[in-house]
Amino acid sequence: MILLGYPTALLMCSFCSRVWSLVSPDPGLLSQGKAQWQQARELARHPRYGACWTRALSLLDIGCRELDEEQQSRIALAFAHCHLQRSGRSFPPCEPHSSIRDCTQHMDPVAFGVYTEFFTHAHSICYFLHNEAWQQRAQDTVHRLTSSSETVARQLESTNRLAEKIALAQNATLRSQEQILQDGELLRQTLHDSSRGVRQAFQELQYSASEQRVAFAEIFNRVAFLHNFIVGESSALYSVFFHLLSGAASLVLTSCQRTAGARFILLTLVGINIYLERVICSFLMDHQDGGDDLMENISFWVGLSRRGFAGLGLAITTYFIWTYKDPAKQSQQVLQSLQETRTEIRRLLQETEEEIWTSSPKQRGRSPSRRRSRSRGRSRSRGRSRSRVHCSPSRKRSKAQRIAVQPLEIPVFLEDRLRDNFPSGDPLEPLPPQAVLKGQLTESQGQQRRLRSPPLNVRTNSRKGKLLLAEQPRSPPSQAR
């Protein structure tokens, strides 16, 4: 530090002496400017005229910075105005924006002399102020240089210590680098050996990874197969359970007579739904990978199929319920029509008998009612009743043909009731059974002939499950005995 401090101090002293020799001021001009400056400051403190001198001193701060003839003249005018005002003499007015010539052309010799004197004093005052400012700046600069030199000295001292430490560190670094070079050679050999070992290990790892990839692929295939199998079996079990319930529901719904006709159709729909569900499951498992999407698709399409078939089954059941006709009501209607037909046949037979009796000349005086009563009495005594009719066979045939017999449709299950309700009592023979309504008339002359009504031909319709009653063709007159 001592070695560095002395050269720095000598350098600063030589620099200051050279600068002072270059800008050494004029002593006379400085003393004159200083005296005028001090006098102006004292006059500025005067209570009466201090304002004028204060304004004049303020012009020095602005005019001395850029001192030229214009600024120097205005400073001299300000000082001359204040001096003449203090002396009690007149001074021509001068506006700030007026030129120097306008301000000085109307001056008297005394005022112009004062102006000229203060023009010289303005230069010395500005010179003094510049010198003071320069000295102040020089002192400040020297002070800063001194402070900077001390700071630089301290920094140089710390730099010296740091350099010593760096030198020690460099020596240690050199030794470390030598050790690093030795260790680097060993490390290079070690890295070479380790790289060869790592290469071999990587090849073995690659081979084992390929084997594991093959094993994982096989495991994945087996898991996928197991998943598909479980999905298929679970859906199959659920499908069996659902369709068993569907079949049971179909049997329960068709257990009554109203919906019995829809049983085969509903069971057929259940079978078709089973086949369609298996087709859907097989198609989706073949065309999609396993996962939640497969289960969702299977559930969606199977549910849609089941809902569709369930709706179709309900529609069919509703159709059968709506179009069902009660056999009891049909039987009642058929029996009523048979009763009406029987009544009509009896009425026609009575009318025919009355016409036959009235057409006979021997039996005109007798009433048919008396003949019927006698005939009934004879039937009770003899066990059967025969009626004698005195008319020709052609008239009998023409009268009997007037009876209109309408074909009737009789259900098969009414066959037993028809056997009980027919007045003839003859059994209905199968394919073709015949029911013959017989009427017997007796002639007055003792000739007995039978007058048979048109027999009814009862046929079985296998398609509709009904019996058809039709008119049986009459036998020829020669066989009507």
Secondary structure, 3 states (H helix, E strand, C coil): CHHHHHHHHHHHHHHHHHHHHHCCCCHHHHHHHHHHHHHHHHHHCCCCCHHHHHHHHHHHHHHCCCCCHHHHHHHHHHHHHHHHHHHCCCCCCCCCCCCHHHHHCCCCHHHHHHHHHHHHHHHHHHHHHHHHHHHHHHHHHHHHHHHHHHHHHHHHHHHHHHHHHHHHHHHHHHHHHHHHHHHHHHHHHHHHHHHHHHHHHHHHHHHHHHHHHHHHHHHHHHHHHHHHHHHHHHHHHHHHHHHHHHHHHHHHHCCCCCCHHHHHHHHHHHHHHHHHHHHHHHHHHHHCCCCHHHHHHHHHHHHHHHHHHHHHHHHHHHHHHHHCCCHHHHHHHHHHHHHHHHHHHHHHHHHHHHHHHHHCCCCCCCCHHHHHHHHHHHHHHHCCCCCECCCCHHHHHHHHCCCCCCCEEEEHHHHHHHHHHCCCCCCCCCCCCEECCEEEEECCCCCEEEEECCCEEEEEECCCCEEEEEECCCCCHHHCC
